[in-house]
Amino acid sequence: MSDLSGLTALITGAAGGIGTAMAEGFARAGARLALVDLRDTSDLAARLGPEHRAFTLDLEDPEAIASVCAGIGAEMGIDILVNNAGHGVIFAAADPQVEVWDRTMRINLRAPWLLSAAALPYLQRSGRGRVINISSQAGVVALDEHAAYGASKAGLILLTRVQAFEWARHGVTVNAIAPTVVDTPMAVIGWSGEKGDKARAEIPVGRFAKPREIAAAALYLASEDAAMVTGETLMVDGGYTMR
Ligand SMILES: NC(=O)c1ccc[n+]([C@@H]2O[C@H](COP(=O)([O-])OP(=O)(O)OC[C@H]3O[C@@H](n4cnc5c(N)ncnc54)[C@H](O)[C@@H]3O)[C@@H](O)[C@H]2O)c1
């Protein structure tokens, strides 16, 4: 298991299904947590231990991103940034839902770009900085009604590679994780009932992923052992995209 003692991990979307599993996993590995979400995560922080802190932040607001990140960096440092918050509304590609499209891009793509940039000075100071961007299988293959979500997650994979390329010289690795459907509140929106059963059957391992399996992938990428891995997208998809 990764030993992250003495390191600070900033996790966005910490109130959600995957974010909570990440918080639990990173806390078990010894990291000090800065939990960030639109929703209050102070109960989660308190449950995990007195050294952890909760921050409320709307990732659609560039100025708030800069100021909250500067506050966390000054108070706690930032060694690991997990850009996990996401917006998962789906609609048909022929349906011009401009506001949903823009919101999806602001949360899933613009916020990881801005937050990573704001965190860079602290990641650089760390000497072993890590950025982990939570993408999706929908950023790799075409899924029905996933034009905006898929485009945002595909963009995040390319953003990961550009950040990795530019920041390798600063001792910062940047990687993405692309899960299949994960059993969380977000998945219920698009993958319940018959649609969910069909989707499970199309995954070679025959089931959706569990939040802790995504956390385990993030813990590996955050670890010292992963220092040579950068610009990669780790598929955690039960084989869905292998063909
Ligand atoms: N659940 C899945 O099936 C699945 C599959 C692949 C990828 N993902 C990705 O994993 C990540 C986590 O998803 P999840 O399933 O835990 O979803 P979730 O809905 O349970 O959690 C998402 C969290 O992001 C937060 N958030 C949304 N907008 C925000 C904003 N503007 N500012 C701050 N916080 C905001 C929400 O409050 C929520 O706590 C997302 O990026 C998602 O796209 C999820």
Ligand as a Chemical Component Dictionary entry (heavy atoms), coordinates in Angstrom:
data_LIG
# 
_chem_comp.id                   LIG 
_chem_comp.type                 NON-POLYMER 
_chem_comp.pdbx_formal_charge   0 
_chem_comp.three_letter_code    LIG 
# 
loop_
_chem_comp_atom.comp_id 
_chem_comp_atom.atom_id 
_chem_comp_atom.alt_atom_id 
_chem_comp_atom.type_symbol 
_chem_comp_atom.charge 
_chem_comp_atom.model_Cartn_x 
_chem_comp_atom.model_Cartn_y 
_chem_comp_atom.model_Cartn_z 
_chem_comp_atom.pdbx_ordinal 
LIG N1  N1  N 0  -19.890 7.255  -11.364 1  
LIG C1  C1  C 0  -19.502 6.900  -12.573 2  
LIG O1  O1  O 0  -20.091 6.019  -13.194 3  
LIG C2  C2  C 0  -18.280 7.520  -13.193 4  
LIG C3  C3  C 0  -17.677 6.866  -14.278 5  
LIG C4  C4  C 0  -16.551 7.435  -14.852 6  
LIG C5  C5  C 0  -16.051 8.645  -14.386 7  
LIG N2  N2  N 1  -16.679 9.255  -13.333 8  
LIG C6  C6  C 0  -16.118 10.523 -12.870 9  
LIG O2  O2  O 0  -15.708 10.371 -11.529 10 
LIG C7  C7  C 0  -15.806 11.627 -10.862 11 
LIG C8  C8  C 0  -16.572 11.470 -9.557  12 
LIG O3  O3  O 0  -17.877 10.999 -9.866  13 
LIG P1  P1  P 0  -18.886 10.365 -8.808  14 
LIG O4  O4  O 0  -19.485 9.198  -9.467  15 
LIG O5  O5  O -1 -18.261 10.252 -7.482  16 
LIG O6  O6  O 0  -20.004 11.522 -8.847  17 
LIG P2  P2  P 0  -20.848 12.181 -7.672  18 
LIG O7  O7  O 0  -21.977 12.876 -8.363  19 
LIG O8  O8  O 0  -21.140 11.183 -6.603  20 
LIG O9  O9  O 0  -19.814 13.251 -7.102  21 
LIG C9  C9  C 0  -19.412 14.382 -7.841  22 
LIG C10 C10 C 0  -19.051 15.459 -6.839  23 
LIG O10 O10 O 0  -18.608 16.621 -7.565  24 
LIG C11 C11 C 0  -19.145 17.741 -6.892  25 
LIG N3  N3  N 0  -19.290 18.881 -7.797  26 
LIG C12 C12 C 0  -20.069 18.964 -8.906  27 
LIG N4  N4  N 0  -20.024 20.206 -9.404  28 
LIG C13 C13 C 0  -19.189 20.922 -8.616  29 
LIG C14 C14 C 0  -18.747 22.276 -8.619  30 
LIG N5  N5  N 0  -19.169 23.152 -9.540  31 
LIG N6  N6  N 0  -17.888 22.658 -7.649  32 
LIG C15 C15 C 0  -17.464 21.799 -6.696  33 
LIG N7  N7  N 0  -17.861 20.515 -6.637  34 
LIG C16 C16 C 0  -18.717 20.081 -7.589  35 
LIG C17 C17 C 0  -20.527 17.321 -6.397  36 
LIG O11 O11 O 0  -21.016 18.143 -5.358  37 
LIG C18 C18 C 0  -20.248 15.895 -5.977  38 
LIG O12 O12 O 0  -19.949 15.790 -4.601  39 
LIG C19 C19 C 0  -16.473 12.588 -11.855 40 
LIG O13 O13 O 0  -15.487 13.364 -12.489 41 
LIG C20 C20 C 0  -17.118 11.659 -12.849 42 
LIG O14 O14 O 0  -17.289 12.269 -14.102 43 
LIG C21 C21 C 0  -17.772 8.721  -12.719 44 
# 
loop_
_chem_comp_bond.comp_id 
_chem_comp_bond.atom_id_1 
_chem_comp_bond.atom_id_2 
_chem_comp_bond.value_order 
_chem_comp_bond.pdbx_ordinal 
LIG N1  C1  SING 1  
LIG C1  O1  DOUB 2  
LIG C1  C2  SING 3  
LIG C2  C3  SING 4  
LIG C2  C21 DOUB 5  
LIG C3  C4  DOUB 6  
LIG C4  C5  SING 7  
LIG C5  N2  DOUB 8  
LIG N2  C6  SING 9  
LIG N2  C21 SING 10 
LIG C6  O2  SING 11 
LIG C6  C20 SING 12 
LIG O2  C7  SING 13 
LIG C7  C8  SING 14 
LIG C7  C19 SING 15 
LIG C8  O3  SING 16 
LIG O3  P1  SING 17 
LIG P1  O4  DOUB 18 
LIG P1  O5  SING 19 
LIG P1  O6  SING 20 
LIG O6  P2  SING 21 
LIG P2  O7  DOUB 22 
LIG P2  O8  SING 23 
LIG P2  O9  SING 24 
LIG O9  C9  SING 25 
LIG C9  C10 SING 26 
LIG C10 O10 SING 27 
LIG C10 C18 SING 28 
LIG O10 C11 SING 29 
LIG C11 N3  SING 30 
LIG C11 C17 SING 31 
LIG N3  C12 SING 32 
LIG N3  C16 SING 33 
LIG C12 N4  DOUB 34 
LIG N4  C13 SING 35 
LIG C13 C14 SING 36 
LIG C13 C16 DOUB 37 
LIG C14 N5  SING 38 
LIG C14 N6  DOUB 39 
LIG N6  C15 SING 40 
LIG C15 N7  DOUB 41 
LIG N7  C16 SING 42 
LIG C17 O11 SING 43 
LIG C17 C18 SING 44 
LIG C18 O12 SING 45 
LIG C19 O13 SING 46 
LIG C19 C20 SING 47 
LIG C20 O14 SING 48 
# 
